[in-house]
Amino acid sequence: MDIINNFETVEVTTDLLILGGGMAACGAAFEAAHWAKQQNLKVTLVDKAAMERSGAVAMGLSAINEYLGLKDGTNTLEDYVRYVKNDLMGVVRDDLVANIARHVDSSVHLFEKWGLPIWKDEEGNYVREGRWQIMINGESYKTIVAEAAKNALAELGENGSYYERIFITSPLMKEGRCIGAVGFSLRENKFYIFRAKSVLATMGGAVHVFKPRSVGEGLGRSWYPPFNSGASAYFTIRAGAEMTCQEIRFVPVRFKDAYGPVGAWFLLFKSQATNALGEDYMEKRAGELKNWLPYGTAKPTPANLRNYLMMLEVEEGNHPIYMRTEKAIQKIVNEADDEKSAKRTLKKLENEAWEDFLDMTISQALLWASTNIKPEETPSEIAACEPYFIGSHSGGSGAWVSGPEDLAPDDYKWGYPNMTTVQGLFAAGDASGASSHKFSSGSFTEGRIAAKAAISFCVDHPDLPNIEQETIEKIKEQIFQPLEVFTQHKELTVDPDINPNYIKPRMFMFRLQKIMDEYAGGVSNAFKTSKPLLEKGLEFLQYMKEDSGKLAAADTHELMRCWENIHRLWQAESHIKTMLFREETRWPGYYFRSDFPKMEKNWKCFVNSRWNPETDEWEMTKKNIIDLVDLDEH
């Protein structure tokens, strides 16, 4: 392939390789630098974007969603584990959730120390949005945290480095051990080989696997970052790591069309959502929750069940569904002591309503302005988004990782904390599974936990196996194949986007989204699926796998898009395989198996999967859920 000669091969050797630039990666860099300095080890971070605006906190946030307040006795560790377990209908790893939660407060205090403005009341206490959430002025949240991570790496001198605008395609393996990663620059003609003693995957979850609700000019919008394309899942799957909870996808209810989050309105403003008739559907359909015990009566009601009750209203034609912002604001104003105080309160609430979106979802503020929405006067539509794969929010998909030594049962630990079932490969944030509700602060904290363990692995495994040059050349040829395909065939048609010899990444993505939407329970199918649909979807995914060899790229940007879609394709396959294996409906509101419409006791378990690199076959297994905290105490 002549085009390969245009790309310089750059080899970087390090001790710990951190892949990603989001909150988990920043936490990992911050913590790793401390321990690496003591051991004279090298730490290298590689991000496909720029750390200041990379990951799920890229646009900012208006709240930190995991803060316990353990020192002041606000909450207990057991309470948080119970809350997380209820929200995921019992399917979480208590040990992983507790390990993050017991350390998360210290991370939040670091954020404040670094300059993050956290709301305070008159007594100087954090202003809580809900039981576990605190309000922040977070438009620069990610910038502040990224600066701290970069400073930590800088303190290592020549032993600390970070690379931006480098797209990682796949893991580098040797005899079952992960010893690095490969990728290419998006700014220069360079092919990168990163060799490392341990590797930490923190590359986010996946968006645009399913057809989005917003199309056309709104295609790039999503609640979760549109640039997250399943890189973590692809990396760990292709390394041969055991995965967990790949059937769990998160379907958030958000303000319609611009995907603005609803948390502040429900928790801070105490707003209600109603159907088009003005009925509180949570109250109207409360009886339905009894069909999903014991979780249906948990407080708060699990997110997927709240979704489900709303979806039942939509099925009956009682939509649009509205967030009654005007009623929530008016109720707070009416509690004011006098007219002057009421006016002040109204002005303050108006500012907070707009700031909530300006802090983190600017497009929602623009939509409000362009459609003449005044939240103090007019309700706003809300709707269920398309499904996302996310291990840090109300979802659990990711790698099966070893638990903490002092908390994890024997079946849940086999080595260093947060190490996958592959030697030397660690995972945190959206890359690690069965430990939802980390959010931003918890992902940062888990990055710290995983990085400390990964440094320990480096100390205990000082060897760094070699990779044969022949293997490197084969990988390089595979990575740049889409450029070669385009170069060979581009002159055969007038329009370079239409060619019988190749497929461009945009059209490939549309095809994948259509398959997943129609066969795996997307928006247009009301999030419902069945065995025949899933099997048909798998058949079409197999055709796509075959066609992926014909992906074409005109430049390195399109080359990145090609590889993003390959990553999405593997995330999609693992999802369908796992949904097929779990023969029940446990998360109505996220997806509904019409052929197995009920929750079954024998499926209160983890569904784990592993792609076997030697056989190219998927292996599906059940794993027992070991409860460390009793749900019956809630």
C-alpha positions as CSV (number, residue, x, y, z in Angstrom):
1,M,0.0,0.0,0.0
2,D,1.8,3.1,-1.2
3,I,-0.2,5.4,1.0
4,I,1.4,3.9,4.1
5,N,4.7,5.4,3.1
6,N,3.2,8.9,3.6
7,F,2.9,8.2,7.3
8,E,5.9,8.3,9.6
9,T,5.9,5.6,12.3
10,V,6.5,7.0,15.8
11,E,7.1,4.7,18.7
12,V,6.5,5.9,22.3
13,T,7.6,3.7,25.2
14,T,6.1,4.4,28.6
15,D,5.2,2.7,31.9
16,L,1.5,3.6,32.3
17,L,-0.5,4.5,29.2
18,I,-3.8,6.3,29.9
19,L,-6.2,6.3,26.9
20,G,-8.8,9.1,26.9
21,G,-9.1,12.7,28.0
22,G,-12.3,12.9,30.0
23,M,-12.9,13.0,33.7
24,A,-11.7,9.5,34.4
25,A,-8.5,10.1,32.4
26,C,-7.8,13.3,34.2
27,G,-8.3,11.6,37.6
28,A,-6.0,8.9,36.4
29,A,-3.3,11.3,35.3
30,F,-3.5,13.3,38.6
31,E,-3.2,10.2,40.8
32,A,-0.7,8.3,38.6
33,A,1.7,11.2,38.7
34,H,1.9,11.1,42.5
35,W,2.8,7.4,42.6
36,A,4.9,7.4,39.5
37,K,7.2,10.0,40.9
38,Q,8.0,7.8,43.9
39,Q,8.9,4.9,41.6
40,N,10.6,6.9,38.8
41,L,8.0,5.7,36.3
42,K,6.7,7.3,33.1
43,V,3.1,8.2,32.6
44,T,1.7,9.0,29.1
45,L,-1.9,10.2,28.3
46,V,-3.3,10.0,24.8
47,D,-6.6,11.7,23.8
48,K,-8.3,12.0,20.4
49,A,-9.5,15.5,21.3
50,A,-8.1,18.2,23.6
51,M,-8.3,17.6,27.3
52,E,-9.8,21.0,28.1
53,R,-13.0,20.1,26.3
54,S,-12.9,16.3,26.1
55,G,-15.4,13.8,27.3
56,A,-18.9,14.0,28.8
57,V,-18.2,17.3,30.7
58,A,-16.9,19.0,27.6
59,M,-19.6,21.7,27.6
60,G,-19.7,21.9,31.4
61,L,-22.2,20.9,34.0
62,S,-24.6,22.6,36.4
63,A,-24.3,20.0,39.1
64,I,-22.0,17.4,40.5
65,N,-24.2,14.3,40.8
66,E,-22.2,12.2,43.2
67,Y,-21.3,13.8,46.6
68,L,-22.1,12.0,49.8
69,G,-21.0,14.3,52.5
70,L,-19.7,11.4,54.7
71,K,-17.8,13.6,57.1
72,D,-20.8,15.7,58.1
73,G,-23.0,12.6,58.4
74,T,-25.4,13.8,55.6
75,N,-25.5,10.3,54.1
76,T,-24.0,6.9,54.5
77,L,-22.0,4.7,52.2
78,E,-24.7,2.0,52.5
79,D,-27.4,4.5,51.5
80,Y,-25.6,5.3,48.3
81,V,-25.1,1.7,47.3
82,R,-28.7,1.0,48.0
83,Y,-29.8,4.0,45.8
84,V,-27.6,2.9,42.9
85,K,-28.7,-0.7,43.2
86,N,-32.4,0.2,43.2
87,D,-32.0,2.4,40.2
88,L,-30.4,-0.4,38.1
89,M,-33.1,-2.9,39.2
90,G,-30.6,-4.8,41.4
91,V,-27.9,-5.3,38.8
92,V,-24.7,-3.6,40.1
93,R,-21.5,-4.5,41.8
94,D,-21.8,-3.3,45.4
95,D,-18.1,-3.4,45.9
96,L,-17.2,-1.2,42.9
97,V,-20.0,1.4,43.7
98,A,-18.9,1.5,47.4
99,N,-15.2,1.8,46.5
100,I,-15.8,4.9,44.4
101,A,-18.4,6.4,46.8
102,R,-16.1,6.2,49.8
103,H,-13.4,8.3,48.1
104,V,-15.5,10.7,45.9
105,D,-15.9,13.5,48.5
106,S,-12.2,14.1,48.5
107,S,-12.2,14.5,44.7
108,V,-15.0,17.1,44.9
109,H,-12.9,19.0,47.5
110,L,-10.0,19.0,45.1
111,F,-12.2,20.5,42.4
112,E,-13.1,23.3,44.7
113,K,-9.5,23.8,45.7
114,W,-8.6,24.1,42.0
115,G,-11.2,26.9,41.5
116,L,-14.5,25.2,40.7
117,P,-17.3,27.5,42.0
118,I,-19.7,25.4,44.2
119,W,-22.9,26.9,45.4
120,K,-23.0,27.7,49.1
121,D,-25.8,28.6,51.4
122,E,-25.7,31.3,54.1
123,E,-24.0,28.9,56.5
124,G,-21.4,27.9,54.0
125,N,-22.7,24.5,53.2
126,Y,-23.0,23.1,49.7
127,V,-26.3,23.7,48.1
128,R,-27.8,20.3,47.3
129,E,-29.9,19.8,44.1
130,G,-31.0,16.4,45.5
131,R,-29.8,14.0,48.1
132,W,-26.6,13.1,46.3
133,Q,-26.1,16.2,44.0
134,I,-24.6,19.6,44.6
135,M,-25.0,22.7,42.5
136,I,-22.0,24.3,40.7
137,N,-21.2,27.0,38.2
138,G,-19.7,24.5,35.9
139,E,-19.2,26.0,32.5
140,S,-15.4,25.7,33.0
141,Y,-15.6,22.5,35.1
142,K,-13.6,20.4,32.5
143,T,-11.1,23.1,31.8
144,I,-10.3,23.4,35.5
145,V,-9.9,19.6,36.0
146,A,-7.8,19.2,32.8
147,E,-5.5,21.9,33.9
148,A,-4.8,20.0,37.2
149,A,-4.2,16.8,35.2
150,K,-1.7,18.5,32.9
151,N,0.1,20.2,35.8
152,A,0.4,16.8,37.5
153,L,2.0,15.3,34.4
154,A,4.3,18.3,34.0
155,E,5.6,17.8,37.6
156,L,7.0,14.4,36.4
157,G,9.3,16.3,34.0
158,E,10.4,14.1,31.1
159,N,8.6,11.2,32.7
160,G,5.2,12.8,32.1
161,S,3.6,13.5,28.7
162,Y,0.3,13.8,27.0
163,Y,-0.6,13.6,23.3
164,E,-3.7,15.2,21.9
165,R,-5.5,14.7,18.5
166,I,-4.3,11.1,18.4
167,F,-7.0,8.6,17.5
168,I,-6.4,5.1,19.1
169,T,-7.8,2.3,17.0
170,S,-6.9,-0.9,18.8
171,P,-4.9,-2.6,21.6
172,L,-1.4,-4.0,21.3
173,M,-1.4,-7.5,22.6
174,K,1.3,-10.1,23.3
175,E,0.6,-13.6,24.7
176,G,-2.7,-12.5,26.3
177,R,-1.3,-9.3,27.9
178,C,-2.1,-5.8,26.8
179,I,1.2,-4.0,26.2
180,G,0.1,-0.8,24.5
181,A,-2.1,0.7,21.8
182,V,-1.8,1.9,18.2
183,G,-3.4,4.9,16.4
184,F,-2.8,7.8,14.2
185,S,-2.5,11.6,14.4
186,L,-5.4,13.8,13.1
187,R,-3.1,16.7,12.5
188,E,0.1,15.1,11.0
189,N,0.9,12.1,8.8
190,K,2.0,10.0,11.7
191,F,1.3,6.4,12.8
192,Y,1.8,5.9,16.6
193,I,2.8,2.8,18.5
194,F,2.5,3.3,22.3
195,R,4.2,0.5,24.2
196,A,3.5,0.3,27.9
197,K,3.7,-2.0,30.9
198,S,0.1,-1.3,31.8
199,V,-2.8,0.4,29.9
200,L,-5.8,2.2,31.4
201,A,-8.8,2.5,29.1
202,T,-11.0,5.6,29.8
203,M,-12.3,6.5,26.3
204,G,-15.9,7.0,27.1
205,G,-19.1,5.2,26.0
206,A,-21.0,5.2,22.7
207,V,-23.4,7.5,20.9
208,H,-24.9,7.3,17.5
209,V,-25.1,3.5,17.5
210,F,-28.9,4.1,17.3
211,K,-30.7,6.5,15.0
212,P,-31.0,9.7,16.9
213,R,-34.4,11.4,17.6
214,S,-33.0,14.6,16.1
215,V,-32.1,14.3,12.5
216,G,-31.0,16.6,9.7
217,E,-29.4,19.7,11.1
218,G,-29.8,18.3,14.6
219,L,-28.0,15.1,13.8
220,G,-24.9,15.9,15.8
221,R,-26.9,16.7,18.9
222,S,-27.2,14.2,21.7
223,W,-27.4,14.4,25.5
224,Y,-24.2,12.4,25.8
225,P,-21.2,13.6,23.7
226,P,-21.7,12.8,20.0
227,F,-17.9,12.1,19.6
228,N,-18.0,9.1,22.0
229,S,-18.1,6.2,19.6
230,G,-17.6,3.0,21.7
231,A,-13.8,3.2,21.7
232,S,-13.6,1.8,25.3
233,A,-15.8,-1.2,24.5
234,Y,-14.0,-1.9,21.2
235,F,-10.6,-1.7,22.9
236,T,-11.5,-4.0,25.8
237,I,-13.5,-6.4,23.6
238,R,-10.8,-6.8,21.0
239,A,-8.2,-7.3,23.8
240,G,-10.3,-10.4,24.8
241,A,-11.6,-8.9,28.1
242,E,-14.7,-10.1,29.7
243,M,-17.5,-7.6,29.4
244,T,-20.6,-7.1,31.6
245,C,-24.1,-5.5,31.3
246,Q,-23.8,-4.9,27.6
247,E,-27.6,-5.3,27.4
248,I,-28.1,-2.2,29.6
249,R,-28.4,0.9,27.5
250,F,-29.4,4.3,29.0
251,V,-32.4,6.1,27.5
252,P,-32.5,9.5,29.2
253,V,-35.6,11.7,29.2
254,R,-34.5,15.1,28.2
255,F,-35.9,18.4,27.0
256,K,-37.0,17.6,23.4
257,D,-34.8,18.4,20.4
258,A,-31.9,20.0,22.2
259,Y,-31.4,17.3,24.8
260,G,-31.2,19.6,27.8
261,P,-31.0,17.6,31.1
262,V,-34.0,17.6,33.4
263,G,-32.3,16.9,36.7
264,A,-32.3,20.5,38.1
265,W,-36.0,20.9,37.3
266,F,-37.0,17.7,39.1
267,L,-34.6,18.0,42.0
268,L,-33.9,21.6,42.6
269,F,-37.1,23.3,41.3
270,K,-39.3,20.4,42.4
271,S,-41.1,20.5,39.0
272,Q,-43.6,17.9,37.8
273,A,-43.9,16.3,34.3
274,T,-47.4,15.9,33.0
275,N,-49.1,14.5,29.9
276,A,-50.8,16.8,27.4
277,L,-54.0,16.7,29.5
278,G,-52.2,18.1,32.5
279,E,-52.2,14.8,34.4
280,D,-49.3,13.8,36.6
281,Y,-48.6,10.4,34.9
282,M,-46.4,9.2,37.8
283,E,-49.4,9.5,40.1
284,K,-51.9,8.3,37.5
285,R,-49.9,5.1,36.7
286,A,-48.5,4.4,40.2
287,G,-50.2,1.0,40.2
288,E,-48.0,-0.1,37.3
289,L,-44.9,0.1,39.6
290,K,-46.2,-2.8,41.6
291,N,-45.4,-5.1,38.7
292,W,-41.7,-4.4,39.1
293,L,-41.2,-5.1,42.8
294,P,-39.1,-4.6,44.9
295,Y,-37.7,-1.8,42.8
296,G,-41.0,-0.3,41.8
297,T,-41.7,1.0,45.3
298,A,-38.1,2.2,45.9
299,K,-37.6,5.9,46.5
300,P,-36.7,7.5,44.2
301,T,-38.4,5.5,41.5
302,P,-35.8,4.0,39.2
303,A,-35.1,6.1,36.1
304,N,-36.2,3.4,33.7
305,L,-39.5,3.0,35.4
306,R,-40.1,6.7,35.3
307,N,-39.4,6.5,31.6
308,Y,-41.8,3.5,31.2
309,L,-44.7,5.3,32.7
310,M,-44.1,8.2,30.4
311,M,-43.9,5.9,27.4
312,L,-47.3,4.3,28.3
313,E,-48.8,7.8,28.1
314,V,-47.2,8.3,24.6
315,E,-48.6,4.9,23.5
316,E,-52.1,6.0,24.4
317,G,-51.7,9.3,22.5
318,N,-51.5,11.5,25.6
319,H,-48.5,13.4,24.5
320,P,-46.7,15.8,24.1
321,I,-45.2,15.3,27.6
322,Y,-44.4,18.6,29.4
323,M,-42.1,19.7,32.1
324,R,-44.2,22.2,34.0
325,T,-41.5,24.8,34.6
326,E,-44.1,27.6,34.9
327,K,-45.9,25.8,37.8
328,A,-42.7,25.0,39.6
329,I,-41.4,28.5,39.5
330,Q,-44.8,30.0,40.5
331,K,-45.0,27.7,43.5
332,I,-41.6,28.9,44.8
333,V,-42.6,32.5,44.1
334,N,-45.9,32.1,46.0
335,E,-44.0,31.1,49.1
336,A,-42.3,34.5,49.3
337,D,-43.1,36.8,52.2
338,D,-44.2,39.8,50.3
339,E,-44.5,41.2,46.7
340,K,-41.0,42.7,46.7
341,S,-39.5,39.4,47.9
342,A,-41.6,37.6,45.3
343,K,-40.1,39.7,42.4
344,R,-36.6,39.1,43.7
345,T,-37.3,35.4,43.9
346,L,-38.8,35.3,40.4
347,K,-35.8,37.1,38.9
348,K,-33.4,34.7,40.7
349,L,-35.3,31.6,39.5
350,E,-35.3,32.9,35.9
351,N,-31.5,33.4,36.0
352,E,-31.0,29.9,37.5
353,A,-33.3,28.3,34.9
354,W,-31.3,29.8,32.0
355,E,-27.9,29.2,33.7
356,D,-28.7,25.5,34.1
357,F,-28.5,25.2,30.3
358,L,-25.8,27.8,29.7
359,D,-23.6,25.8,32.1
360,M,-23.8,22.6,30.1
361,T,-26.3,22.4,27.2
362,I,-26.1,25.8,25.4
363,S,-28.2,24.5,22.5
364,Q,-31.2,24.1,24.8
365,A,-31.0,27.8,25.8
366,L,-30.8,28.6,22.1
367,L,-33.9,26.5,21.4
368,W,-35.8,28.2,24.2
369,A,-34.9,31.6,22.8
370,S,-35.8,30.6,19.2
371,T,-39.2,29.1,20.1
372,N,-40.2,32.0,22.5
373,I,-40.1,29.8,25.6
374,K,-40.2,31.6,28.9
375,P,-39.8,28.9,31.5
376,E,-41.6,31.0,34.1
377,E,-44.6,31.2,31.8
378,T,-44.5,28.3,29.4
379,P,-44.0,24.5,29.8
380,S,-41.4,22.7,27.7
381,E,-41.7,19.4,25.9
382,I,-39.6,16.5,27.2
383,A,-39.1,13.2,25.4
384,A,-37.1,9.9,25.6
385,C,-33.8,10.1,23.7
386,E,-32.3,7.4,21.6
387,P,-30.3,4.7,23.6
388,Y,-26.7,5.3,24.7
389,F,-24.0,3.0,26.1
390,I,-22.7,4.5,29.2
391,G,-21.2,3.0,32.4
392,S,-21.0,6.2,34.4
393,H,-24.6,7.4,34.5
394,S,-27.8,5.3,34.8
395,G,-26.3,2.4,32.9
396,G,-23.8,-0.3,33.5
397,S,-22.2,-1.4,30.3
398,G,-18.4,-1.9,30.3
399,A,-15.6,-4.2,31.2
400,W,-15.8,-6.7,34.1
401,V,-13.1,-5.5,36.5
402,S,-11.5,-6.8,39.7
403,G,-12.8,-5.2,42.9
404,P,-11.1,-3.7,45.9
405,E,-9.2,-6.0,48.1
406,D,-11.1,-5.1,51.3
407,L,-14.6,-5.0,49.9
408,A,-14.9,-7.4,46.9
409,P,-16.1,-11.0,47.4
410,D,-13.6,-13.6,46.2
411,D,-15.6,-14.1,42.9
412,Y,-15.2,-10.4,42.1
413,K,-11.4,-10.0,42.5
414,W,-8.5,-11.7,40.8
415,G,-5.8,-9.1,40.9
416,Y,-5.3,-5.4,40.9
417,P,-8.3,-3.1,41.5
418,N,-10.1,-2.2,38.2
419,M,-8.0,-4.5,36.1
420,T,-10.0,-6.3,33.5
421,T,-9.7,-10.1,32.9
422,V,-6.8,-9.2,30.5
423,Q,-3.4,-8.9,32.2
424,G,-2.1,-5.3,32.2
425,L,-5.4,-3.7,31.0
426,F,-7.4,-1.5,33.4
427,A,-10.7,0.3,32.9
428,A,-12.4,3.3,34.5
429,G,-15.3,5.7,33.9
430,D,-17.5,4.5,31.0
431,A,-15.0,1.7,30.2
432,S,-15.8,-0.2,33.4
433,G,-19.1,-1.9,33.9
434,A,-21.6,-2.8,36.7
435,S,-20.8,0.4,38.7
436,S,-23.2,3.0,37.5
437,H,-24.0,6.5,39.0
438,K,-20.3,7.6,39.0
439,F,-21.1,10.7,37.0
440,S,-18.3,13.2,36.7
441,S,-16.9,13.1,40.2
442,G,-17.1,9.4,40.5
443,S,-15.5,8.8,37.1
444,F,-12.6,11.1,38.1
445,T,-12.4,9.1,41.4
446,E,-12.4,5.8,39.7
447,G,-9.7,7.0,37.3
448,R,-7.6,7.7,40.5
449,I,-8.3,4.2,41.9
450,A,-7.5,2.5,38.6
451,A,-4.3,4.5,38.0
452,K,-2.9,3.7,41.4
453,A,-3.4,0.0,40.8
454,A,-2.0,0.3,37.3
455,I,1.2,1.8,38.7
456,S,1.4,-1.1,41.1
457,F,1.2,-3.4,38.1
458,C,4.1,-1.6,36.5
459,V,6.2,-2.0,39.6
460,D,5.4,-5.7,39.8
461,H,5.8,-6.3,36.0
462,P,8.9,-4.3,35.0
463,D,9.3,-6.3,31.8
464,L,8.0,-4.9,28.5
465,P,7.6,-7.6,25.8
466,N,8.7,-6.8,22.3
467,I,6.4,-6.6,19.3
468,E,7.7,-8.1,16.0
469,Q,8.1,-5.6,13.2
470,E,6.0,-7.8,10.9
471,T,3.0,-7.5,13.3
472,I,3.4,-3.7,13.4
473,E,3.4,-3.4,9.6
474,K,0.3,-5.6,9.4
475,I,-1.5,-3.4,11.9
476,K,-0.4,-0.2,10.1
477,E,-1.7,-1.6,6.8
478,Q,-5.1,-2.4,8.4
479,I,-5.4,1.0,9.9
480,F,-4.8,3.0,6.7
481,Q,-6.8,0.7,4.4
482,P,-9.7,3.1,4.1
483,L,-7.4,5.7,2.6
484,E,-6.0,3.2,0.1
485,V,-9.5,2.1,-0.9
486,F,-10.6,5.7,-1.6
487,T,-7.4,6.5,-3.5
488,Q,-7.8,3.4,-5.7
489,H,-11.4,4.0,-6.7
490,K,-12.2,7.8,-6.3
491,E,-11.8,8.5,-10.0
492,L,-14.4,6.1,-11.1
493,T,-17.3,8.4,-10.2
494,V,-18.0,12.1,-10.6
495,D,-19.3,12.3,-7.0
496,P,-16.6,10.9,-4.6
497,D,-19.3,10.1,-2.0
498,I,-21.1,7.7,-4.4
499,N,-19.1,4.8,-5.6
500,P,-19.8,1.1,-6.2
501,N,-16.4,0.1,-4.8
502,Y,-16.6,1.6,-1.4
503,I,-18.8,3.2,1.3
504,K,-18.1,6.4,3.1
505,P,-18.3,6.5,7.0
506,R,-21.4,8.8,7.1
507,M,-23.5,6.3,5.1
508,F,-22.0,3.4,7.0
509,M,-23.2,5.1,10.2
510,F,-26.7,5.7,8.8
511,R,-27.0,2.0,7.9
512,L,-25.9,0.9,11.4
513,Q,-28.3,3.3,13.0
514,K,-31.2,2.1,10.9
515,I,-30.5,-1.5,11.8
516,M,-30.2,-0.8,15.5
517,D,-33.3,1.4,15.6
518,E,-35.6,-1.1,13.8
519,Y,-34.3,-4.4,15.2
520,A,-32.7,-3.6,18.6
521,G,-35.5,-1.4,20.1
522,G,-34.8,2.2,19.1
523,V,-37.0,5.3,19.1
524,S,-39.0,4.4,16.1
525,N,-39.8,1.0,17.5
526,A,-40.9,2.4,20.9
527,F,-37.8,0.8,22.4
528,K,-39.3,-2.7,21.9
529,T,-37.6,-5.7,20.5
530,S,-37.9,-9.6,20.4
531,K,-35.8,-12.6,19.6
532,P,-36.8,-12.6,15.8
533,L,-36.0,-8.9,15.6
534,L,-32.7,-9.3,17.4
535,E,-31.6,-12.3,15.2
536,K,-32.5,-10.4,12.1
537,G,-30.5,-7.4,13.4
538,L,-27.5,-9.7,13.9
539,E,-27.8,-11.0,10.4
540,F,-27.6,-7.4,9.1
541,L,-24.7,-6.6,11.4
542,Q,-22.8,-9.5,9.9
543,Y,-23.2,-8.0,6.4
544,M,-21.9,-4.7,7.8
545,K,-18.8,-6.4,9.2
546,E,-18.1,-7.8,5.8
547,D,-18.7,-4.3,4.2
548,S,-16.4,-2.6,6.7
549,G,-13.5,-3.7,4.6
550,K,-14.8,-1.4,1.9
551,L,-14.9,1.7,4.1
552,A,-13.2,4.7,2.4
553,A,-11.6,7.9,3.7
554,A,-10.5,10.9,1.8
555,D,-8.4,12.2,4.6
556,T,-7.4,11.5,8.2
557,H,-10.6,13.1,9.6
558,E,-12.7,10.6,7.5
559,L,-10.2,7.9,8.5
560,M,-11.2,8.6,12.2
561,R,-14.9,8.5,11.2
562,C,-14.3,5.1,9.6
563,W,-12.7,3.7,12.7
564,E,-15.3,5.2,14.9
565,N,-18.0,3.3,13.0
566,I,-16.0,0.1,13.3
567,H,-16.0,0.7,17.1
568,R,-19.7,1.3,17.1
569,L,-20.3,-1.8,15.1
570,W,-18.7,-4.0,17.7
571,Q,-20.6,-2.2,20.5
572,A,-23.8,-2.9,18.6
573,E,-23.0,-6.6,18.2
574,S,-22.2,-7.1,21.9
575,H,-25.4,-5.3,22.8
576,I,-27.6,-7.5,20.6
577,K,-25.8,-10.7,21.7
578,T,-26.4,-9.9,25.4
579,M,-30.0,-8.8,24.9
580,L,-30.7,-12.1,23.2
581,F,-29.1,-14.0,26.1
582,R,-31.1,-12.3,28.8
583,E,-34.6,-13.7,28.4
584,E,-36.6,-11.2,30.5
585,T,-37.5,-7.5,30.6
586,R,-35.7,-6.0,33.6
587,W,-35.4,-2.4,32.4
588,P,-38.7,-1.3,30.8
589,G,-38.2,2.3,29.8
590,Y,-34.7,1.4,28.5
591,Y,-35.9,-1.6,26.4
592,F,-38.7,-4.0,26.4
593,R,-38.6,-7.7,25.3
594,S,-42.1,-8.2,23.9
595,D,-41.5,-12.0,23.9
596,F,-40.3,-12.0,27.6
597,P,-42.3,-9.1,29.0
598,K,-41.8,-9.7,32.7
599,M,-38.9,-9.5,35.2
600,E,-37.8,-12.9,36.3
601,K,-36.0,-13.9,39.6
602,N,-33.7,-16.3,37.8
603,W,-32.3,-13.4,35.7
604,K,-31.3,-11.3,38.7
605,C,-27.7,-11.8,37.6
606,F,-25.0,-10.2,35.6
607,V,-24.9,-11.2,31.9
608,N,-21.2,-11.3,30.9
609,S,-19.8,-11.7,27.5
610,R,-16.4,-12.3,25.9
611,W,-15.2,-12.3,22.3
612,N,-12.6,-14.9,22.0
613,P,-9.8,-13.6,19.7
614,E,-8.6,-17.1,18.9
615,T,-12.0,-18.5,17.7
616,D,-13.8,-15.3,16.7
617,E,-16.8,-16.5,18.8
618,W,-18.8,-14.8,21.5
619,E,-19.0,-16.6,24.9
620,M,-22.0,-15.7,27.1
621,T,-22.2,-16.5,30.8
622,K,-24.3,-15.6,33.9
623,K,-22.5,-14.2,37.0
624,N,-24.1,-14.2,40.4
625,I,-25.0,-10.9,42.1
626,I,-23.5,-10.9,45.5
627,D,-25.3,-8.4,47.7
628,L,-23.2,-6.6,50.3
629,V,-26.0,-4.2,51.1
630,D,-29.5,-5.4,51.7
631,L,-32.2,-3.7,49.6
632,D,-34.9,-4.5,52.1
633,E,-33.6,-1.9,54.4
634,H,-34.6,1.0,52.2
